[in-house]
Amino acid sequence: MPRHSNYEDFSKIPLQEFHDTGVSSFFRVLSNNLNHQNILADNKANIMIYINMVVLSLVIGSSARNTEYWQNLFVPIIMFVSTSLLAIVFAILATRPNFVKGIVTQDDLDNKKSNLFFFGNFTSLTAQDFEDTMLTILKDDDYLYRSLLGDFYGQGIVLKRKYRLLKYSYNIFLIGLVLSTIVFGFFQYFNLN
């Protein structure tokens, strides 16, 4: 049954009910968007790590078996291996957990300055302090909204860092792939002539 089925038109619905629904929807959409972007970033990093690991194992394995053939192409092989290693490093840095343990003092709790939605902050509290503080947050709309927004802001900072590192990883891979291929073609052309 629709929530507003007892109203004949929406103009008779109290404004506060629309506001509560809008705020709830806002936080749900923002949370879903941040989680989705985080999953996308991790998937992109995993793709980059996987592709480069496969390429590295193929290049190193084939060049180690046929050293006489590949010794003329030492420069492009080193360029490509270096490119793959750098791309992997930046992809790993993008997915590496960056744990910051916050120290929450009683003064922070009393002045409503702490963000207890991040596990690094609330694990320093006792279970009783955590429950009491969370109940206080839930009873105070302003404190609740500010805490949620602070948590979302922190997640946004982490996502910005992840995507910046992923951009470096993809750019290194792209530029290194193109340059290595050009140098490989150059060496092949002059070795054949």
NURO-231014 format. One record per atom (N, C-alpha, C): residue number from 1; atom name; x, y, z. Coordinates in nm, 3 decimals. Layout:
NUM/CA/X/Y/Z
...
This chain:
1/N/0.084/-0.117/0.000
1/CA/0.000/0.000/0.000
1/C/0.089/0.124/0.000
2/N/0.067/0.221/-0.088
2/CA/0.149/0.341/-0.091
2/C/0.142/0.415/0.041
3/N/0.252/0.482/0.072
3/CA/0.264/0.552/0.200
3/C/0.159/0.661/0.216
4/N/0.125/0.730/0.108
4/CA/0.035/0.845/0.114
4/C/-0.103/0.813/0.057
5/N/-0.146/0.690/0.066
5/CA/-0.273/0.653/0.004
5/C/-0.393/0.716/0.075
6/N/-0.374/0.756/0.202
6/CA/-0.488/0.813/0.274
6/C/-0.507/0.962/0.245
7/N/-0.416/1.023/0.169
7/CA/-0.430/1.164/0.133
7/C/-0.491/1.175/-0.005
8/N/-0.581/1.272/-0.022
8/CA/-0.643/1.289/-0.154
8/C/-0.548/1.358/-0.250
9/N/-0.468/1.452/-0.202
9/CA/-0.365/1.512/-0.286
9/C/-0.244/1.544/-0.200
10/N/-0.130/1.563/-0.267
10/CA/-0.005/1.581/-0.195
10/C/0.003/1.714/-0.121
11/N/-0.080/1.810/-0.155
11/CA/-0.076/1.939/-0.087
11/C/-0.119/1.928/0.059
12/N/-0.188/1.821/0.095
12/CA/-0.233/1.803/0.233
12/C/-0.132/1.726/0.319
13/N/-0.022/1.680/0.257
13/CA/0.079/1.606/0.333
13/C/0.164/1.706/0.410
14/N/0.187/1.683/0.537
14/CA/0.271/1.775/0.615
14/C/0.410/1.786/0.555
15/N/0.463/1.909/0.553
15/CA/0.593/1.936/0.493
15/C/0.704/1.856/0.562
16/N/0.695/1.836/0.690
16/CA/0.798/1.762/0.763
16/C/0.811/1.619/0.712
17/N/0.698/1.558/0.673
17/CA/0.703/1.421/0.622
17/C/0.781/1.416/0.491
18/N/0.761/1.516/0.403
18/CA/0.839/1.523/0.280
18/C/0.987/1.543/0.312
19/N/1.016/1.630/0.409
19/CA/1.154/1.660/0.445
19/C/1.225/1.535/0.497
20/N/1.160/1.462/0.587
20/CA/1.221/1.340/0.641
20/C/1.247/1.238/0.532
21/N/1.152/1.222/0.442
21/CA/1.169/1.128/0.331
21/C/1.282/1.173/0.239
22/N/1.288/1.303/0.211
22/CA/1.394/1.356/0.124
22/C/1.532/1.339/0.184
23/N/1.544/1.366/0.313
23/CA/1.674/1.351/0.381
23/C/1.716/1.205/0.381
24/N/1.622/1.118/0.411
24/CA/1.651/0.975/0.412
24/C/1.694/0.928/0.273
25/N/1.623/0.974/0.171
25/CA/1.658/0.937/0.034
25/C/1.795/0.991/-0.004
26/N/1.823/1.115/0.036
26/CA/1.952/1.176/0.006
26/C/2.067/1.092/0.063
27/N/2.058/1.055/0.190
27/CA/2.165/0.978/0.252
27/C/2.177/0.838/0.190
28/N/2.065/0.777/0.156
28/CA/2.068/0.645/0.094
28/C/2.134/0.651/-0.044
29/N/2.096/0.751/-0.125
29/CA/2.153/0.764/-0.260
29/C/2.302/0.795/-0.251
30/N/2.340/0.887/-0.162
30/CA/2.482/0.922/-0.148
30/C/2.563/0.802/-0.102
31/N/2.511/0.727/-0.007
31/CA/2.581/0.607/0.041
31/C/2.596/0.504/-0.070
32/N/2.489/0.480/-0.145
32/CA/2.496/0.385/-0.256
32/C/2.595/0.430/-0.362
33/N/2.596/0.560/-0.394
33/CA/2.689/0.610/-0.495
33/C/2.834/0.593/-0.451
34/N/2.863/0.626/-0.326
34/CA/3.000/0.612/-0.277
34/C/3.043/0.465/-0.275
35/N/2.955/0.378/-0.231
35/CA/2.989/0.235/-0.230
35/C/3.010/0.181/-0.371
36/N/2.925/0.225/-0.464
36/CA/2.939/0.181/-0.603
36/C/3.071/0.230/-0.663
37/N/3.106/0.356/-0.638
37/CA/3.232/0.410/-0.689
37/C/3.352/0.339/-0.627
38/N/3.342/0.302/-0.502
38/CA/3.449/0.230/-0.436
38/C/3.469/0.091/-0.497
39/N/3.358/0.024/-0.524
39/CA/3.365/-0.109/-0.587
39/C/3.424/-0.098/-0.728
40/N/3.381/0.005/-0.803
40/CA/3.436/0.026/-0.937
40/C/3.587/0.050/-0.933
41/N/3.632/0.131/-0.839
41/CA/3.775/0.160/-0.828
41/C/3.853/0.033/-0.796
42/N/3.803/-0.048/-0.705
42/CA/3.871/-0.172/-0.670
42/C/3.873/-0.269/-0.789
43/N/3.764/-0.277/-0.862
43/CA/3.759/-0.363/-0.981
43/C/3.858/-0.317/-1.088
44/N/3.866/-0.187/-1.110
44/CA/3.961/-0.134/-1.209
44/C/4.105/-0.163/-1.167
45/N/4.133/-0.148/-1.040
45/CA/4.268/-0.178/-0.991
45/C/4.298/-0.327/-1.007
46/N/4.202/-0.412/-0.976
46/CA/4.223/-0.557/-0.992
46/C/4.246/-0.595/-1.138
47/N/4.175/-0.531/-1.229
47/CA/4.196/-0.556/-1.372
47/C/4.337/-0.518/-1.411
48/N/4.380/-0.400/-1.367
48/CA/4.515/-0.353/-1.402
48/C/4.621/-0.446/-1.345
49/N/4.604/-0.490/-1.222
49/CA/4.700/-0.581/-1.159
49/C/4.703/-0.714/-1.235
50/N/4.587/-0.768/-1.266
50/CA/4.579/-0.898/-1.333
50/C/4.642/-0.892/-1.472
51/N/4.604/-0.792/-1.551
51/CA/4.656/-0.782/-1.688
51/C/4.808/-0.769/-1.686
52/N/4.859/-0.683/-1.601
52/CA/5.003/-0.662/-1.598
52/C/5.079/-0.781/-1.544
53/N/5.021/-0.854/-1.450
53/CA/5.087/-0.975/-1.401
53/C/5.096/-1.082/-1.510
54/N/4.988/-1.097/-1.588
54/CA/4.990/-1.192/-1.699
54/C/5.094/-1.151/-1.803
55/N/5.094/-1.023/-1.838
55/CA/5.190/-0.973/-1.937
55/C/5.332/-0.990/-1.887
56/N/5.356/-0.957/-1.762
56/CA/5.491/-0.973/-1.706
56/C/5.537/-1.118/-1.711
57/N/5.451/-1.209/-1.671
57/CA/5.492/-1.350/-1.671
57/C/5.518/-1.400/-1.814
58/N/5.438/-1.354/-1.911
58/CA/5.462/-1.395/-2.049
58/C/5.592/-1.336/-2.104
59/N/5.614/-1.209/-2.082
59/CA/5.735/-1.143/-2.135
59/C/5.860/-1.200/-2.069
60/N/5.858/-1.211/-1.938
60/CA/5.977/-1.261/-1.868
60/C/6.000/-1.408/-1.901
61/N/5.891/-1.487/-1.906
61/CA/5.906/-1.629/-1.937
61/C/5.958/-1.654/-2.077
62/N/5.905/-1.583/-2.176
62/CA/5.951/-1.606/-2.313
62/C/6.089/-1.549/-2.338
63/N/6.123/-1.437/-2.275
63/CA/6.257/-1.381/-2.296
63/C/6.362/-1.463/-2.222
64/N/6.327/-1.529/-2.114
64/CA/6.423/-1.612/-2.041
64/C/6.453/-1.741/-2.115
65/N/6.354/-1.792/-2.189
65/CA/6.375/-1.917/-2.264
65/C/6.457/-1.896/-2.391
66/N/6.436/-1.785/-2.459
66/CA/6.505/-1.759/-2.586
66/C/6.594/-1.637/-2.573
67/N/6.699/-1.649/-2.494
67/CA/6.782/-1.532/-2.465
67/C/6.855/-1.481/-2.589
68/N/6.893/-1.569/-2.680
68/CA/6.965/-1.523/-2.800
68/C/6.875/-1.436/-2.888
69/N/6.750/-1.475/-2.903
69/CA/6.658/-1.399/-2.987
69/C/6.621/-1.265/-2.922
70/N/6.596/-1.270/-2.793
70/CA/6.546/-1.150/-2.724
70/C/6.656/-1.054/-2.680
71/N/6.785/-1.095/-2.687
71/CA/6.891/-1.004/-2.642
71/C/6.900/-0.880/-2.730
72/N/6.860/-0.889/-2.856
72/CA/6.858/-0.772/-2.944
72/C/6.744/-0.676/-2.906
73/N/6.646/-0.726/-2.832
73/CA/6.531/-0.645/-2.794
73/C/6.531/-0.614/-2.644
74/N/6.652/-0.608/-2.588
74/CA/6.666/-0.586/-2.444
74/C/6.602/-0.455/-2.400
75/N/6.622/-0.348/-2.474
75/CA/6.570/-0.216/-2.436
75/C/6.417/-0.215/-2.433
76/N/6.346/-0.260/-2.540
76/CA/6.200/-0.258/-2.532
76/C/6.144/-0.351/-2.425
77/N/6.212/-0.462/-2.400
77/CA/6.165/-0.555/-2.296
77/C/6.177/-0.488/-2.158
78/N/6.290/-0.424/-2.132
78/CA/6.308/-0.355/-2.004
78/C/6.206/-0.242/-1.990
79/N/6.180/-0.169/-2.099
79/CA/6.080/-0.062/-2.095
79/C/5.942/-0.117/-2.060
80/N/5.906/-0.228/-2.124
80/CA/5.774/-0.285/-2.102
80/C/5.760/-0.345/-1.963
81/N/5.864/-0.412/-1.916
81/CA/5.862/-0.469/-1.781
81/C/5.853/-0.357/-1.677
82/N/5.929/-0.250/-1.697
82/CA/5.924/-0.137/-1.605
82/C/5.786/-0.072/-1.604
83/N/5.727/-0.060/-1.722
83/CA/5.593/-0.002/-1.734
83/C/5.492/-0.088/-1.658
84/N/5.498/-0.217/-1.678
84/CA/5.404/-0.307/-1.610
84/C/5.422/-0.303/-1.459
85/N/5.547/-0.301/-1.414
85/CA/5.572/-0.296/-1.270
85/C/5.520/-0.166/-1.209
86/N/5.543/-0.053/-1.276
86/CA/5.493/0.074/-1.224
86/C/5.340/0.078/-1.222
87/N/5.278/0.025/-1.326
87/CA/5.131/0.022/-1.330
87/C/5.076/-0.065/-1.218
88/N/5.142/-0.176/-1.190
88/CA/5.100/-0.263/-1.079
88/C/5.117/-0.192/-0.945
89/N/5.228/-0.123/-0.927
89/CA/5.254/-0.053/-0.801
89/C/5.144/0.049/-0.774
90/N/5.108/0.131/-0.874
90/CA/5.005/0.232/-0.852
90/C/4.867/0.169/-0.832
91/N/4.840/0.058/-0.899
91/CA/4.712/-0.010/-0.879
91/C/4.704/-0.070/-0.739
92/N/4.814/-0.124/-0.690
92/CA/4.817/-0.178/-0.554
92/C/4.802/-0.066/-0.451
93/N/4.870/0.047/-0.475
93/CA/4.857/0.160/-0.384
93/C/4.713/0.211/-0.378
94/N/4.642/0.202/-0.491
94/CA/4.503/0.247/-0.494
94/C/4.413/0.159/-0.409
95/N/4.444/0.031/-0.399
95/CA/4.357/-0.061/-0.323
95/C/4.409/-0.089/-0.182
96/N/4.529/-0.043/-0.154
96/CA/4.588/-0.069/-0.022
96/C/4.508/0.004/0.085
97/N/4.471/-0.066/0.192
97/CA/4.396/0.000/0.300
97/C/4.482/0.106/0.368
98/N/4.421/0.217/0.393
98/CA/4.490/0.327/0.461
98/C/4.416/0.349/0.593
99/N/4.459/0.281/0.694
99/CA/4.389/0.284/0.823
99/C/4.443/0.397/0.909
100/N/4.355/0.484/0.947
100/CA/4.389/0.593/1.037
100/C/4.309/0.571/1.165
101/N/4.378/0.548/1.273
101/CA/4.307/0.526/1.399
101/C/4.287/0.660/1.467
102/N/4.163/0.697/1.480
102/CA/4.130/0.822/1.547
102/C/4.123/0.804/1.696
103/N/4.166/0.904/1.768
103/CA/4.158/0.901/1.912
103/C/4.040/0.991/1.951
104/N/3.940/0.931/2.008
104/CA/3.820/1.005/2.047
104/C/3.826/1.029/2.197
105/N/3.824/1.155/2.234
105/CA/3.826/1.190/2.376
105/C/3.685/1.220/2.423
106/N/3.669/1.223/2.553
106/CA/3.538/1.256/2.609
106/C/3.499/1.399/2.572
107/N/3.600/1.487/2.563
107/CA/3.574/1.625/2.523
107/C/3.518/1.630/2.380
108/N/3.573/1.546/2.289
108/CA/3.521/1.538/2.152
108/C/3.375/1.493/2.152
109/N/3.345/1.395/2.236
109/CA/3.208/1.344/2.243
109/C/3.113/1.450/2.299
110/N/3.157/1.518/2.404
110/CA/3.073/1.620/2.466
110/C/3.047/1.738/2.372
111/N/3.148/1.774/2.293
111/CA/3.135/1.887/2.200
111/C/3.087/1.846/2.062
112/N/3.052/1.718/2.046
112/CA/2.999/1.665/1.919
112/C/3.095/1.688/1.803
113/N/3.224/1.662/1.828
113/CA/3.326/1.682/1.726
113/C/3.376/1.550/1.667
114/N/3.337/1.440/1.723
114/CA/3.390/1.312/1.675
114/C/3.297/1.251/1.571
115/N/3.357/1.175/1.480
115/CA/3.279/1.102/1.381
115/C/3.287/0.954/1.415
116/N/3.183/0.902/1.474
116/CA/3.185/0.762/1.517
116/C/3.135/0.666/1.411
117/N/3.112/0.712/1.290
117/CA/3.069/0.620/1.186
117/C/3.187/0.550/1.121
118/N/3.308/0.597/1.146
118/CA/3.429/0.530/1.097
118/C/3.479/0.436/1.206
119/N/3.499/0.310/1.172
119/CA/3.533/0.210/1.273
119/C/3.664/0.240/1.344
120/N/3.755/0.311/1.277
120/CA/3.881/0.346/1.341
120/C/3.863/0.440/1.458
121/N/3.753/0.512/1.459
121/CA/3.727/0.604/1.570
121/C/3.655/0.536/1.685
122/N/3.554/0.456/1.656
122/CA/3.475/0.403/1.767
122/C/3.535/0.279/1.832
123/N/3.633/0.215/1.769
123/CA/3.692/0.097/1.832
123/C/3.782/0.133/1.950
124/N/3.814/0.261/1.964
124/CA/3.894/0.302/2.080
124/C/3.807/0.321/2.205
125/N/3.675/0.318/2.186
125/CA/3.583/0.334/2.300
125/C/3.548/0.198/2.359
126/N/3.501/0.202/2.481
126/CA/3.446/0.079/2.539
126/C/3.309/0.056/2.475
127/N/3.258/-0.064/2.487
127/CA/3.128/-0.096/2.429
127/C/3.018/-0.007/2.488
128/N/3.025/0.016/2.618
128/CA/2.923/0.100/2.683
128/C/2.930/0.244/2.633
129/N/3.053/0.300/2.623
129/CA/3.068/0.437/2.572
129/C/3.020/0.448/2.428
130/N/3.050/0.346/2.351
130/CA/3.006/0.346/2.211
130/C/2.853/0.348/2.203
131/N/2.788/0.259/2.277
131/CA/2.641/0.254/2.276
131/C/2.581/0.386/2.323
132/N/2.633/0.440/2.432
132/CA/2.579/0.566/2.486
132/C/2.595/0.680/2.386
133/N/2.712/0.688/2.326
133/CA/2.737/0.796/2.230
133/C/2.652/0.780/2.105
134/N/2.637/0.658/2.055
134/CA/2.554/0.635/1.937
134/C/2.408/0.670/1.966
135/N/2.359/0.634/2.082
135/CA/2.222/0.671/2.118
135/C/2.206/0.823/2.126
136/N/2.309/0.890/2.177
136/CA/2.306/1.036/2.180
136/C/2.302/1.093/2.039
137/N/2.382/1.036/1.950
137/CA/2.384/1.082/1.811
137/C/2.248/1.061/1.746
138/N/2.189/0.945/1.768
138/CA/2.062/0.912/1.704
138/C/1.947/1.000/1.754
139/N/1.960/1.053/1.876
139/CA/1.854/1.139/1.931
139/C/1.867/1.284/1.886
140/N/1.984/1.321/1.835
140/CA/2.010/1.460/1.796
140/C/2.025/1.466/1.643
141/N/1.922/1.516/1.574
141/CA/1.924/1.518/1.427
141/C/2.045/1.592/1.371
142/N/2.078/1.707/1.428
142/CA/2.190/1.786/1.377
142/C/2.321/1.709/1.390
143/N/2.343/1.648/1.506
143/CA/2.464/1.569/1.529
143/C/2.467/1.447/1.435
144/N/2.353/1.383/1.419
144/CA/2.344/1.267/1.330
144/C/2.378/1.305/1.187
145/N/2.315/1.412/1.136
145/CA/2.339/1.454/0.997
145/C/2.484/1.498/0.977
146/N/2.537/1.571/1.073
146/CA/2.676/1.616/1.061
146/C/2.772/1.497/1.065
147/N/2.742/1.398/1.147
147/CA/2.827/1.278/1.154
147/C/2.822/1.201/1.023
148/N/2.702/1.184/0.969
148/CA/2.688/1.114/0.840
148/C/2.760/1.189/0.729
149/N/2.740/1.320/0.725
149/CA/2.806/1.399/0.621
149/C/2.958/1.396/0.636
150/N/3.007/1.398/0.759
150/CA/3.151/1.387/0.782
150/C/3.205/1.254/0.736
151/N/3.129/1.147/0.758
151/CA/3.170/1.015/0.712
151/C/3.172/1.009/0.560
152/N/3.069/1.064/0.496
152/CA/3.066/1.067/0.350
152/C/3.182/1.148/0.294
153/N/3.214/1.260/0.360
153/CA/3.326/1.342/0.314
153/C/3.457/1.261/0.321
154/N/3.477/1.189/0.431
154/CA/3.596/1.105/0.445
154/C/3.603/0.998/0.337
155/N/3.489/0.937/0.307
155/CA/3.487/0.837/0.200
155/C/3.520/0.901/0.065
156/N/3.473/1.023/0.045
156/CA/3.503/1.094/-0.079
156/C/3.652/1.123/-0.094
157/N/3.717/1.160/0.016
157/CA/3.862/1.185/0.013
157/C/3.936/1.056/-0.024
158/N/3.894/0.944/0.033
158/CA/3.958/0.815/0.003
158/C/3.936/0.780/-0.145
159/N/3.814/0.802/-0.195
159/CA/3.786/0.773/-0.336
159/C/3.867/0.861/-0.429
160/N/3.882/0.987/-0.394
160/CA/3.962/1.078/-0.477
160/C/4.105/1.027/-0.488
161/N/4.161/0.982/-0.376
161/CA/4.297/0.927/-0.377
161/C/4.305/0.801/-0.462
162/N/4.205/0.713/-0.447
162/CA/4.204/0.588/-0.524
162/C/4.201/0.616/-0.673
163/N/4.111/0.705/-0.715
163/CA/4.098/0.733/-0.857
163/C/4.219/0.807/-0.912
164/N/4.285/0.889/-0.831
164/CA/4.407/0.957/-0.875
164/C/4.517/0.853/-0.901
165/N/4.534/0.759/-0.808
165/CA/4.634/0.654/-0.826
165/C/4.601/0.563/-0.943
166/N/4.472/0.533/-0.961
166/CA/4.431/0.451/-1.075
166/C/4.459/0.523/-1.206
167/N/4.436/0.653/-1.209
167/CA/4.465/0.732/-1.329
167/C/4.613/0.721/-1.363
168/N/4.700/0.734/-1.262
168/CA/4.844/0.719/-1.285
168/C/4.875/0.580/-1.340
169/N/4.814/0.478/-1.281
169/CA/4.839/0.341/-1.324
169/C/4.799/0.320/-1.470
170/N/4.680/0.365/-1.506
170/CA/4.633/0.348/-1.643
170/C/4.715/0.432/-1.741
171/N/4.752/0.555/-1.702
171/CA/4.833/0.639/-1.791
171/C/4.971/0.581/-1.812
172/N/5.033/0.532/-1.705
172/CA/5.164/0.469/-1.718
172/C/5.156/0.349/-1.811
173/N/5.053/0.267/-1.792
173/CA/5.037/0.149/-1.876
173/C/5.018/0.188/-2.022
174/N/4.932/0.284/-2.047
174/CA/4.904/0.326/-2.184
174/C/5.028/0.386/-2.251
175/N/5.092/0.480/-2.185
175/CA/5.210/0.545/-2.244
175/C/5.324/0.445/-2.259
176/N/5.346/0.362/-2.158
176/CA/5.453/0.263/-2.165
176/C/5.429/0.159/-2.273
177/N/5.303/0.119/-2.289
177/CA/5.269/0.022/-2.395
177/C/5.298/0.079/-2.532
178/N/5.256/0.203/-2.554
178/CA/5.278/0.267/-2.684
178/C/5.427/0.287/-2.710
179/N/5.500/0.341/-2.612
179/CA/5.643/0.365/-2.631
179/C/5.721/0.234/-2.650
180/N/5.686/0.133/-2.571
180/CA/5.755/0.004/-2.584
180/C/5.730/-0.058/-2.721
181/N/5.608/-0.045/-2.770
181/CA/5.575/-0.099/-2.902
181/C/5.651/-0.024/-3.012
182/N/5.661/0.108/-3.000
182/CA/5.735/0.187/-3.099
182/C/5.883/0.149/-3.096
183/N/5.940/0.139/-2.976
183/CA/6.081/0.103/-2.964
183/C/6.103/-0.041/-3.013
184/N/6.011/-0.130/-2.983
184/CA/6.019/-0.268/-3.031
184/C/6.020/-0.270/-3.185
185/N/5.928/-0.196/-3.247
185/CA/5.923/-0.188/-3.394
185/C/6.050/-0.129/-3.451
186/N/6.103/-0.027/-3.386
186/CA/6.227/0.036/-3.428
186/C/6.343/-0.064/-3.426
187/N/6.355/-0.138/-3.316
187/CA/6.463/-0.237/-3.304
187/C/6.443/-0.350/-3.404
188/N/6.320/-0.395/-3.422
188/CA/6.293/-0.501/-3.519
188/C/6.329/-0.457/-3.662
189/N/6.293/-0.333/-3.695
189/CA/6.319/-0.282/-3.830
189/C/6.469/-0.274/-3.857
190/N/6.548/-0.224/-3.760
190/CA/6.690/-0.210/-3.783
190/C/6.764/-0.342/-3.769
191/N/6.708/-0.439/-3.695
191/CA/6.771/-0.571/-3.686
191/C/6.751/-0.650/-3.814
192/N/6.639/-0.627/-3.883
192/CA/6.612/-0.699/-4.008
192/C/6.690/-0.639/-4.125
193/N/6.724/-0.511/-4.117
193/CA/6.797/-0.446/-4.228
193/C/6.943/-0.453/-4.208
